[in-house]
């Protein structure tokens, strides 16, 4: 598979809107361009699953249905480990997994497996309702959260929906639950060295309704590529540069991505220098 596998920076600047597209169900989880991450992901889950997983007891039926759905989609069977179904499902795909359920008080994150969050954590997300989850997002509450709530209410079974986010990060580490550590490292990075340290981070989100439990399974696939190689094609580089520079002040302030501006510009300049 070509790298980067997805190029949402061609579609416009980073922004916060629903922007869901229906895709063919067979393209939901396969091919998995981040499958090389599975061994490290599995090792981390073996070592301390409590760092990455949290669930309400009543989420077990939806977890079991999520596992069954993922096994069918990937043509893989889970191992015989004695572990929650969502962790077993997470060993089959590179994606992080979130189960959302509505028992009459709004859509709640009742079960989560987050092995590669960037600037959010289980504490930020677990047992939170959509409007709470989107409080920090520009225009998130009530605007974006309300729209997502309506999408969840109306989502048909058997369909798969997809959307993308994109930005940059330092290095290839996937575990950044708190932004302070990355920002500290960024302050010590000379702009002229940015071309060797910045990575393109693309977040592919997919959503499906679990028909038996009426839950929503939210899958988050993180694709990481060194910025230099990701933007080796001049057309890709031009699209990235145009749309990074077109990002709104709110978008750059969210999670303080705007602090990367000088380093991104230095990296782009290095790529354009013969």
C-alpha angles and dihedrals in degrees: 000000000000120000129268090031093201128034108190091156086081089065098060142286124321106283141159114244137116095252095163121176125196112237133187110276092233089063093054101098105354133112095031108202091189096053090121087071093061096085093053091042091053092048092053091049090050092052101048118349091176089074091062109026136063132159145165112244091239090060092073096098092051090047090052091050091048090053092049091049092050093046089053094046095049098035087231131124123220122244124258093251116136098241140117115290094242092057090048089051091048091058090062099055136033091234127103111235134221126182115207120194134181116207095167102292100077134281110316130190096238098167131022139179108189114173098150110032120157114212096339133079145194089269089057094050115025117109090355124139121234095259091051091048092054099044093104094046117097105258088358102129119075098347107054095026091052092051092048090048090056091047091052092048092053102034110129122226117250095032128106123211128195139194136165142221124188140186140131133270140181114268130331101290110125100197109084106138091157125043098209095081094052092046090051090053091047092056089057094050117097111225091235088062094051095095089067097043109038120092130192110241116201119182115201112194122193129183132198133171116238100223102205097048097027089229125141117236111210115195122194117196116189117203118192127190132163105262093232095057094036090058099036090118108080091221091056091046092051093049092048093048093047095049097040088055090047094057113123121248089247091054093050092045092052106098085352094273088155089076086075094062099098092045093047091051091049091050092049090049091051091052091050094050112096 
